[in-house]
Amino acid sequence: MPAKDVYHNVVITALEKDSWLITDDPFKLKCGTKDLYIDLGAEKLIAAQKGQQKIAF
């Protein structure tokens, strides 16, 4: 698993203040026999649309 950089907690705090829900920290992907990691996964419900908006950093 990769190390978190100095901005990791700042990004999480900023997303949470903007009403994002952190769903994965880190976001793990499996590609065949390899494991890949994205720093985090988050989601936020959009009031003007059906469904959810998702991001990954």
Distance bins in CASP14 RR format, pairs under 12 A and 6 or more apart:
PFRMAT RR
TARGET T0000
AUTHOR 0000-0000-0000
RMODE 2
METHOD distances of the structure
MODEL  1
1 25 0 0 0 0 0 1 0 0 0 0 0
1 26 1 0 0 1 0 0 0 0 0 0 0
1 27 0 0 0 0 0 1 0 0 0 0 0
1 28 0 0 0 0 1 0 0 0 0 0 0
1 35 0 0 0 0 1 0 0 0 0 0 0
1 36 0 0 0 0 0 1 0 0 0 0 0
1 37 1 0 0 1 0 0 0 0 0 0 0
1 38 0 0 0 0 0 1 0 0 0 0 0
1 39 0 0 0 0 0 1 0 0 0 0 0
2 8 0 0 0 0 0 1 0 0 0 0 0
2 25 0 0 0 0 0 1 0 0 0 0 0
2 26 1 0 0 1 0 0 0 0 0 0 0
2 27 0 0 0 0 0 1 0 0 0 0 0
2 28 0 0 0 0 0 1 0 0 0 0 0
2 35 0 0 0 0 0 1 0 0 0 0 0
2 36 0 0 0 0 1 0 0 0 0 0 0
2 37 1 0 1 0 0 0 0 0 0 0 0
2 38 0 0 0 0 1 0 0 0 0 0 0
2 39 1 0 0 1 0 0 0 0 0 0 0
2 40 0 0 0 0 0 1 0 0 0 0 0
3 26 0 0 0 0 0 1 0 0 0 0 0
3 37 0 0 0 0 0 1 0 0 0 0 0
3 39 0 0 0 0 0 1 0 0 0 0 0
4 10 0 0 0 0 0 1 0 0 0 0 0
4 11 0 0 0 0 1 0 0 0 0 0 0
4 12 0 0 0 0 1 0 0 0 0 0 0
4 25 0 0 0 0 1 0 0 0 0 0 0
4 26 0 0 0 0 1 0 0 0 0 0 0
4 37 0 0 0 0 0 1 0 0 0 0 0
4 39 1 0 0 1 0 0 0 0 0 0 0
4 40 0 0 0 0 1 0 0 0 0 0 0
4 57 0 0 0 0 0 1 0 0 0 0 0
5 11 0 0 0 0 1 0 0 0 0 0 0
5 12 0 0 0 0 0 1 0 0 0 0 0
5 26 0 0 0 0 0 1 0 0 0 0 0
5 39 0 0 0 0 1 0 0 0 0 0 0
5 40 0 0 0 0 0 1 0 0 0 0 0
5 57 0 0 0 0 0 1 0 0 0 0 0
7 13 0 0 0 0 0 1 0 0 0 0 0
7 14 0 0 0 0 1 0 0 0 0 0 0
7 15 0 0 0 0 0 1 0 0 0 0 0
7 39 0 0 0 0 1 0 0 0 0 0 0
7 40 0 0 0 0 0 1 0 0 0 0 0
7 57 0 0 0 0 1 0 0 0 0 0 0
8 14 0 0 0 0 0 1 0 0 0 0 0
8 15 0 0 0 0 0 1 0 0 0 0 0
8 22 0 0 0 0 0 1 0 0 0 0 0
8 25 0 0 0 0 1 0 0 0 0 0 0
8 26 0 0 0 0 1 0 0 0 0 0 0
8 38 0 0 0 0 0 1 0 0 0 0 0
8 39 1 0 0 1 0 0 0 0 0 0 0
8 40 1 0 0 1 0 0 0 0 0 0 0
8 57 0 0 0 0 1 0 0 0 0 0 0
9 15 0 0 0 0 0 1 0 0 0 0 0
9 16 0 0 0 0 0 1 0 0 0 0 0
9 22 0 0 0 0 0 1 0 0 0 0 0
9 25 0 0 0 0 0 1 0 0 0 0 0
9 39 0 0 0 0 0 1 0 0 0 0 0
9 40 0 0 0 0 0 1 0 0 0 0 0
10 16 0 0 0 0 0 1 0 0 0 0 0
10 17 0 0 0 0 0 1 0 0 0 0 0
10 39 0 0 0 0 0 1 0 0 0 0 0
10 40 0 0 0 0 0 1 0 0 0 0 0
10 57 0 0 0 0 0 1 0 0 0 0 0
11 17 0 0 0 0 0 1 0 0 0 0 0
11 18 0 0 0 0 0 1 0 0 0 0 0
11 20 0 0 0 0 1 0 0 0 0 0 0
11 22 0 0 0 0 1 0 0 0 0 0 0
11 25 0 0 0 0 0 1 0 0 0 0 0
11 39 1 0 0 1 0 0 0 0 0 0 0
11 40 1 0 0 1 0 0 0 0 0 0 0
11 41 0 0 0 0 0 1 0 0 0 0 0
11 42 0 0 0 0 1 0 0 0 0 0 0
11 55 0 0 0 0 0 1 0 0 0 0 0
11 56 0 0 0 0 0 1 0 0 0 0 0
11 57 1 0 0 1 0 0 0 0 0 0 0
12 18 0 0 0 0 0 1 0 0 0 0 0
12 20 0 0 0 0 1 0 0 0 0 0 0
12 21 0 0 0 0 0 1 0 0 0 0 0
12 22 1 0 1 0 0 0 0 0 0 0 0
12 23 0 0 0 0 0 1 0 0 0 0 0
12 24 0 0 0 0 0 1 0 0 0 0 0
12 25 1 0 0 1 0 0 0 0 0 0 0
12 26 0 0 0 0 0 1 0 0 0 0 0
12 39 0 0 0 0 1 0 0 0 0 0 0
12 40 1 0 0 1 0 0 0 0 0 0 0
12 41 0 0 0 0 1 0 0 0 0 0 0
12 42 0 0 0 0 1 0 0 0 0 0 0
12 57 0 0 0 0 1 0 0 0 0 0 0
13 20 0 0 0 0 0 1 0 0 0 0 0
13 22 0 0 0 0 0 1 0 0 0 0 0
13 40 0 0 0 0 0 1 0 0 0 0 0
13 42 0 0 0 0 0 1 0 0 0 0 0
14 20 0 0 0 0 1 0 0 0 0 0 0
14 22 0 0 0 0 0 1 0 0 0 0 0
14 40 0 0 0 0 0 1 0 0 0 0 0
14 42 0 0 0 0 0 1 0 0 0 0 0
14 57 0 0 0 0 0 1 0 0 0 0 0
15 21 0 0 0 0 1 0 0 0 0 0 0
15 22 1 0 0 1 0 0 0 0 0 0 0
15 23 0 0 0 0 0 1 0 0 0 0 0
15 25 0 0 0 0 0 1 0 0 0 0 0
15 39 0 0 0 0 0 1 0 0 0 0 0
15 40 0 0 0 0 1 0 0 0 0 0 0
15 41 0 0 0 0 1 0 0 0 0 0 0
15 42 1 0 1 0 0 0 0 0 0 0 0
15 43 0 0 0 0 0 1 0 0 0 0 0
15 44 0 0 0 0 1 0 0 0 0 0 0
15 53 0 0 0 0 0 1 0 0 0 0 0
15 55 0 0 0 0 1 0 0 0 0 0 0
15 56 0 0 0 0 0 1 0 0 0 0 0
15 57 0 0 0 0 1 0 0 0 0 0 0
16 22 1 0 0 1 0 0 0 0 0 0 0
16 23 0 0 0 0 0 1 0 0 0 0 0
16 25 0 0 0 0 0 1 0 0 0 0 0
16 40 0 0 0 0 0 1 0 0 0 0 0
16 42 0 0 0 0 1 0 0 0 0 0 0
16 44 0 0 0 0 0 1 0 0 0 0 0
17 44 0 0 0 0 0 1 0 0 0 0 0
18 42 0 0 0 0 1 0 0 0 0 0 0
18 44 1 0 0 1 0 0 0 0 0 0 0
18 53 0 0 0 0 0 1 0 0 0 0 0
18 55 0 0 0 0 0 1 0 0 0 0 0
19 42 0 0 0 0 0 1 0 0 0 0 0
19 43 0 0 0 0 0 1 0 0 0 0 0
19 44 1 0 0 1 0 0 0 0 0 0 0
19 45 0 0 0 0 1 0 0 0 0 0 0
19 46 0 0 0 0 0 1 0 0 0 0 0
19 47 0 0 0 0 0 1 0 0 0 0 0
19 53 0 0 0 0 0 1 0 0 0 0 0
20 40 0 0 0 0 1 0 0 0 0 0 0
20 41 0 0 0 0 1 0 0 0 0 0 0
20 42 1 0 1 0 0 0 0 0 0 0 0
20 43 1 0 0 1 0 0 0 0 0 0 0
20 44 1 0 1 0 0 0 0 0 0 0 0
20 45 0 0 0 0 1 0 0 0 0 0 0
20 46 0 0 0 0 0 1 0 0 0 0 0
20 52 0 0 0 0 0 1 0 0 0 0 0
20 53 0 0 0 0 1 0 0 0 0 0 0
20 54 0 0 0 0 1 0 0 0 0 0 0
20 55 1 0 0 1 0 0 0 0 0 0 0
20 56 0 0 0 0 0 1 0 0 0 0 0
20 57 0 0 0 0 0 1 0 0 0 0 0
21 40 0 0 0 0 0 1 0 0 0 0 0
21 41 0 0 0 0 1 0 0 0 0 0 0
21 42 1 0 0 1 0 0 0 0 0 0 0
21 43 1 0 1 0 0 0 0 0 0 0 0
21 44 1 0 0 1 0 0 0 0 0 0 0
21 45 0 0 0 0 1 0 0 0 0 0 0
21 52 0 0 0 0 1 0 0 0 0 0 0
21 53 0 0 0 0 0 1 0 0 0 0 0
21 54 0 0 0 0 0 1 0 0 0 0 0
21 55 0 0 0 0 0 1 0 0 0 0 0
22 39 0 0 0 0 0 1 0 0 0 0 0
22 40 1 0 1 0 0 0 0 0 0 0 0
22 41 1 0 0 1 0 0 0 0 0 0 0
22 42 1 0 1 0 0 0 0 0 0 0 0
22 43 0 0 0 0 1 0 0 0 0 0 0
22 44 0 0 0 0 0 1 0 0 0 0 0
22 54 0 0 0 0 0 1 0 0 0 0 0
22 55 0 0 0 0 0 1 0 0 0 0 0
22 56 0 0 0 0 0 1 0 0 0 0 0
22 57 0 0 0 0 0 1 0 0 0 0 0
23 38 0 0 0 0 0 1 0 0 0 0 0
23 40 0 0 0 0 1 0 0 0 0 0 0
23 41 1 0 1 0 0 0 0 0 0 0 0
23 42 1 0 0 1 0 0 0 0 0 0 0
23 43 1 0 1 0 0 0 0 0 0 0 0
23 44 0 0 0 0 0 1 0 0 0 0 0
23 52 0 0 0 0 0 1 0 0 0 0 0
23 54 0 0 0 0 1 0 0 0 0 0 0
23 55 0 0 0 0 0 1 0 0 0 0 0
23 56 0 0 0 0 1 0 0 0 0 0 0
24 37 0 0 0 0 1 0 0 0 0 0 0
24 38 1 0 0 1 0 0 0 0 0 0 0
24 39 0 0 0 0 1 0 0 0 0 0 0
24 40 1 0 0 1 0 0 0 0 0 0 0
24 41 1 0 1 0 0 0 0 0 0 0 0
24 42 0 0 0 0 1 0 0 0 0 0 0
24 43 0 0 0 0 1 0 0 0 0 0 0
24 54 0 0 0 0 0 1 0 0 0 0 0
24 55 0 0 0 0 0 1 0 0 0 0 0
24 56 0 0 0 0 1 0 0 0 0 0 0
24 57 0 0 0 0 0 1 0 0 0 0 0
25 37 0 0 0 0 0 1 0 0 0 0 0
25 38 0 0 0 0 1 0 0 0 0 0 0
25 39 1 0 0 1 0 0 0 0 0 0 0
25 40 1 0 1 0 0 0 0 0 0 0 0
25 41 1 0 0 1 0 0 0 0 0 0 0
25 42 0 0 0 0 1 0 0 0 0 0 0
25 56 0 0 0 0 0 1 0 0 0 0 0
25 57 0 0 0 0 0 1 0 0 0 0 0
26 35 0 0 0 0 0 1 0 0 0 0 0
26 36 0 0 0 0 1 0 0 0 0 0 0
26 37 1 0 1 0 0 0 0 0 0 0 0
26 38 1 0 0 1 0 0 0 0 0 0 0
26 39 1 0 1 0 0 0 0 0 0 0 0
26 40 1 0 0 1 0 0 0 0 0 0 0
26 41 0 0 0 0 1 0 0 0 0 0 0
26 42 0 0 0 0 0 1 0 0 0 0 0
26 56 0 0 0 0 1 0 0 0 0 0 0
26 57 0 0 0 0 1 0 0 0 0 0 0
27 35 0 0 0 0 0 1 0 0 0 0 0
27 36 0 0 0 0 1 0 0 0 0 0 0
27 37 1 0 0 1 0 0 0 0 0 0 0
27 38 1 0 1 0 0 0 0 0 0 0 0
27 39 1 0 0 1 0 0 0 0 0 0 0
27 40 1 0 1 0 0 0 0 0 0 0 0
27 41 1 0 1 0 0 0 0 0 0 0 0
27 42 0 0 0 0 1 0 0 0 0 0 0
27 43 0 0 0 0 0 1 0 0 0 0 0
27 54 0 0 0 0 0 1 0 0 0 0 0
27 55 0 0 0 0 1 0 0 0 0 0 0
27 56 1 0 1 0 0 0 0 0 0 0 0
27 57 0 0 0 0 1 0 0 0 0 0 0
28 34 0 0 0 0 0 1 0 0 0 0 0
28 35 1 0 0 1 0 0 0 0 0 0 0
28 36 1 0 0 1 0 0 0 0 0 0 0
28 37 1 0 1 0 0 0 0 0 0 0 0
28 38 0 0 0 0 1 0 0 0 0 0 0
28 39 0 0 0 0 0 1 0 0 0 0 0
28 40 0 0 0 0 0 1 0 0 0 0 0
28 41 0 0 0 0 0 1 0 0 0 0 0
28 56 0 0 0 0 0 1 0 0 0 0 0
29 35 1 0 0 1 0 0 0 0 0 0 0
29 36 1 0 1 0 0 0 0 0 0 0 0
29 37 1 0 0 1 0 0 0 0 0 0 0
29 38 1 0 0 1 0 0 0 0 0 0 0
29 41 0 0 0 0 0 1 0 0 0 0 0
29 56 0 0 0 0 1 0 0 0 0 0 0
30 36 1 0 0 1 0 0 0 0 0 0 0
30 37 0 0 0 0 0 1 0 0 0 0 0
31 37 0 0 0 0 0 1 0 0 0 0 0
36 56 0 0 0 0 0 1 0 0 0 0 0
37 56 0 0 0 0 0 1 0 0 0 0 0
37 57 0 0 0 0 0 1 0 0 0 0 0
38 54 0 0 0 0 0 1 0 0 0 0 0
38 55 0 0 0 0 1 0 0 0 0 0 0
38 56 1 0 1 0 0 0 0 0 0 0 0
38 57 1 0 0 1 0 0 0 0 0 0 0
39 55 0 0 0 0 0 1 0 0 0 0 0
39 56 1 0 0 1 0 0 0 0 0 0 0
39 57 1 0 1 0 0 0 0 0 0 0 0
40 54 0 0 0 0 0 1 0 0 0 0 0
40 55 0 0 0 0 1 0 0 0 0 0 0
40 56 1 0 0 1 0 0 0 0 0 0 0
40 57 1 0 1 0 0 0 0 0 0 0 0
41 53 0 0 0 0 0 1 0 0 0 0 0
41 54 1 0 0 1 0 0 0 0 0 0 0
41 55 1 0 0 1 0 0 0 0 0 0 0
41 56 1 0 1 0 0 0 0 0 0 0 0
41 57 1 0 0 1 0 0 0 0 0 0 0
42 52 0 0 0 0 0 1 0 0 0 0 0
42 53 0 0 0 0 1 0 0 0 0 0 0
42 54 1 0 0 1 0 0 0 0 0 0 0
42 55 1 0 1 0 0 0 0 0 0 0 0
42 56 1 0 0 1 0 0 0 0 0 0 0
42 57 1 0 0 1 0 0 0 0 0 0 0
43 51 0 0 0 0 1 0 0 0 0 0 0
43 52 1 0 1 0 0 0 0 0 0 0 0
43 53 1 0 0 1 0 0 0 0 0 0 0
43 54 1 0 1 0 0 0 0 0 0 0 0
43 55 1 0 0 1 0 0 0 0 0 0 0
43 56 0 0 0 0 1 0 0 0 0 0 0
44 51 0 0 0 0 0 1 0 0 0 0 0
44 52 1 0 0 1 0 0 0 0 0 0 0
44 53 1 0 1 0 0 0 0 0 0 0 0
44 54 0 0 0 0 1 0 0 0 0 0 0
44 55 0 0 0 0 1 0 0 0 0 0 0
45 51 1 0 0 1 0 0 0 0 0 0 0
45 52 1 0 1 0 0 0 0 0 0 0 0
45 53 1 0 0 1 0 0 0 0 0 0 0
45 54 0 0 0 0 0 1 0 0 0 0 0
46 52 1 0 0 1 0 0 0 0 0 0 0
46 53 1 0 1 0 0 0 0 0 0 0 0
46 54 0 0 0 0 0 1 0 0 0 0 0
46 55 0 0 0 0 0 1 0 0 0 0 0
47 53 0 0 0 0 0 1 0 0 0 0 0
END
